[in-house]
Amino acid sequence: MKIYADPTKGWFHGLGDVVCFAWIGEGIRQAGGEVEFFASGWHAEVLKLFRMPIAGTPDGAVYTDEGYEKCVAKGSDQNYIEWIAEHLGVKDKPVRPKWIPNPTDREYGRRAAADVLIFPHGVWSPRIWPKPYFVELAWYLKREGYSVRIVMKERDYAFFMPFSCIVGKSWAFMASAIQASKLVIGNDSGPAHFAGTIGTKTLAIHGPTQGARIYGHLPEVISFEKKSLPCAGCHCLPPFRDSCSIGCHQLYRTFPEDVYETAVSILGPPVNKGLEHRKAA
């Protein structure tokens, strides 16, 4: 079977989707079938990290334009990855893919690990927690004595000046850093799929999406859903409106203090808390 995993065609081509493709591909292989993916650029890089074969041409590759919001709209109880698999015509159960980084990325990635890795950026505005909230959360964790690093594709000076940052590294590097860290925090976005698949506890902050639907196959992902508004978890269906496309009203009501308390409950006391306080004194 050949699956189209390139951004030039089909509905599913974000990082989270590519990671889901790797799960689907591993399920096909574990069931005794053959699979390959047509992909290029970073899509191919991620799939290769998860040991998925890459096809040279798109000939015969399957894809779907049936977005997941249609699943929610019709009241189906399928989770995200089940919906994708069904619409690709795959009947085998998805299986967690194995990953193998090159030795250099593995070594340097592990050195870049921290108690907490924060992925503040995303592609789609309604799912992105406000940037100032991420900054404040990082300060709370740092003051408590946890080591914190911010991960981004390009330099963002809102984070770059006050915090240690990881900028523009390969996915193999990031996989190694994630594996050696205690907790990943981010939006309901691709890095949460990636980190959960690596096997590290991940806190995904939700506004317009429902955690059980998106991460039903990933026990490592803890979905933070405050649900202070009745529209929380709408999956961008009515009453979704124009202002929601700029930023989710539920996410603006999900405060750093809320996420901080959950993060600390997952992390436990910082190992070097006493040492950090003595240094500050």
C-alpha positions in Angstrom: 0.0 0.0 0.0 1.2 3.5 -0.8 0.0 6.5 1.3 0.2 10.1 0.3 1.9 12.0 3.1 3.0 15.1 1.2 1.4 18.6 1.7 0.5 18.9 -1.9 -2.6 16.7 -1.7 -5.1 15.5 0.9 -6.4 17.0 4.1 -4.0 15.5 6.7 -0.4 16.9 6.3 0.5 18.5 9.6 3.2 17.1 11.9 0.5 15.3 14.0 -0.9 13.8 10.9 2.5 12.5 9.7 3.0 10.9 13.1 -0.4 9.3 12.8 0.6 8.0 9.4 3.6 6.3 11.0 1.3 4.6 13.5 -0.9 3.4 10.7 2.1 2.3 8.7 3.5 0.3 11.6 0.1 -1.3 12.1 0.1 -2.4 8.5 3.6 -3.9 8.8 2.8 -5.7 12.1 -0.2 -7.3 10.4 2.0 -8.6 7.7 1.4 -6.1 5.0 3.6 -3.7 3.1 3.4 0.1 3.2 5.3 3.0 1.8 4.7 6.8 1.8 5.1 9.5 -0.8 6.5 12.4 1.1 9.2 15.1 0.8 11.0 17.6 3.0 10.4 17.4 6.8 7.4 15.0 6.2 9.8 12.5 4.8 12.3 13.2 7.6 9.8 12.4 10.3 8.6 9.2 8.5 12.2 8.0 8.1 12.8 8.6 11.8 10.0 6.2 12.5 11.5 3.7 10.0 8.8 4.2 7.3 9.9 3.6 3.7 9.6 6.6 1.3 8.3 6.1 -2.3 9.9 8.0 -5.2 6.7 8.8 -6.9 3.0 9.4 -5.9 1.7 6.9 -8.4 -1.1 4.9 -6.8 -0.9 6.6 -3.4 -4.1 7.0 -1.4 -5.2 10.1 0.5 -8.4 11.6 1.9 -10.0 15.0 2.0 -12.5 14.0 4.7 -11.5 16.3 7.6 -12.0 15.1 11.2 -14.6 17.8 12.0 -17.0 15.7 9.8 -16.5 12.9 12.3 -17.5 15.1 15.2 -20.4 16.7 13.2 -22.1 13.3 12.6 -21.6 12.2 16.2 -19.2 9.3 15.4 -17.2 8.0 18.4 -14.1 7.3 16.2 -11.0 9.0 17.5 -8.6 11.0 15.2 -6.3 8.2 14.1 -9.2 5.7 13.6 -10.9 8.3 11.3 -7.8 8.8 9.2 -7.1 5.1 8.9 -10.7 4.3 7.8 -10.7 7.0 5.1 -7.4 5.7 3.8 -9.0 2.3 3.5 -6.8 0.7 6.3 -8.3 -1.9 8.5 -5.3 -2.9 10.5 -5.1 -1.4 14.0 -2.5 1.4 14.4 0.6 0.4 16.3 3.2 2.7 18.0 6.1 3.0 15.6 9.7 2.5 16.7 12.3 5.3 16.1 16.0 5.2 15.5 17.9 8.5 15.5 21.5 8.8 14.2 24.1 8.7 16.9 25.1 12.4 16.7 21.5 13.7 17.0 20.9 11.2 19.8 23.9 12.4 21.8 23.4 16.1 21.3 19.6 15.8 21.7 19.9 14.1 25.1 22.3 16.9 26.2 19.6 19.4 25.4 17.0 17.8 27.6 15.3 19.5 30.5 12.7 18.8 33.2 10.2 20.6 30.9 10.3 21.2 27.2 7.7 23.8 26.0 6.5 23.9 22.4 4.6 27.3 22.2 4.1 27.6 18.5 1.5 26.1 16.2 0.1 26.5 12.7 -3.6 27.1 13.3 -4.6 30.1 15.5 -7.8 28.6 17.2 -5.6 25.9 18.8 -2.8 28.1 20.0 -2.6 29.1 23.6 -1.6 32.8 24.0 2.1 33.4 23.8 2.2 35.5 27.0 0.6 32.6 28.9 3.4 30.3 27.7 6.0 32.9 28.9 4.4 33.2 32.3 4.1 29.4 32.7 7.8 29.0 31.9 8.6 31.6 34.6 6.5 29.8 37.2 8.3 26.5 36.5 11.7 28.1 36.4 11.1 29.9 39.7 10.0 26.7 41.3 13.3 25.1 40.4 12.6 23.1 37.3 14.8 23.3 34.3 12.9 24.6 31.3 13.7 24.9 27.6 11.6 26.5 24.9 11.5 24.7 21.5 10.9 26.6 18.3 11.7 26.5 14.6 13.0 30.0 14.4 14.2 32.5 17.0 11.4 34.2 18.9 12.6 36.9 21.2 9.6 36.7 23.6 11.3 33.4 24.7 14.8 33.6 23.5 16.1 36.3 25.9 14.9 35.0 29.3 14.9 31.2 28.7 17.2 28.5 27.3 15.9 27.7 23.9 16.3 24.9 21.3 16.0 26.5 17.8 15.8 24.9 14.4 17.0 21.3 15.3 16.2 18.1 13.3 13.4 15.8 14.3 15.9 13.2 15.3 17.6 15.7 17.7 14.2 16.7 19.1 13.1 13.1 19.6 16.2 12.4 21.7 15.7 15.6 23.7 12.1 14.7 24.3 12.9 11.1 25.4 15.4 12.4 28.0 13.1 15.1 29.4 10.4 14.6 32.0 7.5 16.5 30.5 6.5 18.2 27.3 3.9 21.1 27.3 2.3 22.5 24.2 -0.8 23.2 22.3 -3.1 20.5 20.8 -0.7 20.3 17.9 1.9 18.2 16.2 4.5 18.3 18.9 2.1 16.6 21.3 1.6 13.7 18.9 5.3 13.5 18.4 6.3 13.6 22.1 3.6 11.2 23.1 4.7 8.7 20.5 8.3 9.0 21.7 6.9 8.0 25.1 7.3 11.1 27.2 4.5 12.5 29.3 2.9 15.4 27.4 0.5 18.1 28.6 -1.6 19.3 25.7 -3.7 22.5 26.2 -7.1 22.3 24.6 -9.7 24.9 23.7 -11.7 24.0 20.6 -10.8 20.3 20.6 -11.6 17.3 22.7 -8.6 15.5 24.1 -10.1 12.0 24.1 -10.9 12.3 20.4 -7.4 13.5 19.4 -5.2 11.4 21.7 -7.3 8.3 22.3 -4.4 6.1 21.2 -1.7 8.0 23.3 -1.8 7.3 27.0 1.2 9.5 27.5 -0.7 12.7 26.4 -2.6 14.4 29.2 -5.2 16.8 27.8 -5.8 19.9 29.8 -9.4 21.0 29.2 -10.6 23.7 31.5 -14.1 23.9 29.9 -15.2 27.2 31.5 -17.3 28.0 28.4 -20.1 25.8 27.0 -18.5 25.9 23.5 -15.2 24.4 24.7 -14.4 21.4 22.5 -16.5 22.5 19.6 -14.0 21.3 17.0 -14.6 24.5 15.1 -18.3 23.6 14.5 -21.2 26.0 15.4 -21.2 28.1 17.6 -17.6 28.7 16.2 -17.6 32.3 14.7 -15.2 34.8 13.1 -13.6 35.9 16.4 -12.7 32.3 17.2 -10.6 32.0 14.1 -8.2 34.6 15.5 -8.0 33.0 19.0 -10.1 30.6 21.0 -12.1 32.3 23.8 -11.7 29.2 25.9 -7.9 29.2 25.6 -7.8 32.9 26.7 -9.7 31.7 29.8 -7.2 28.9 30.5 -4.7 30.7 32.7 -1.0 29.8 33.3 -1.8 29.1 37.0 -4.2 26.4 35.9 -1.7 24.6 33.7 1.1 25.1 36.2 -0.7 23.2 38.9 -1.3 20.3 36.6 2.3 20.3 35.4 3.7 20.2 38.9 1.4 17.4 39.8 2.9 15.4 36.9 6.5 16.4 37.6 6.7 16.0 41.3 9.2 18.1 43.4 12.1 19.5 41.4 15.3 17.5 42.1 17.5 20.5 42.4 15.1 22.8 44.1 17.3 23.2 47.2 20.4 23.8 45.2 18.7 26.4 43.0 17.5 28.3 46.1 21.0 28.3 47.6 22.5 29.6 44.3 19.9 32.4 44.3 20.8 33.3 47.8 
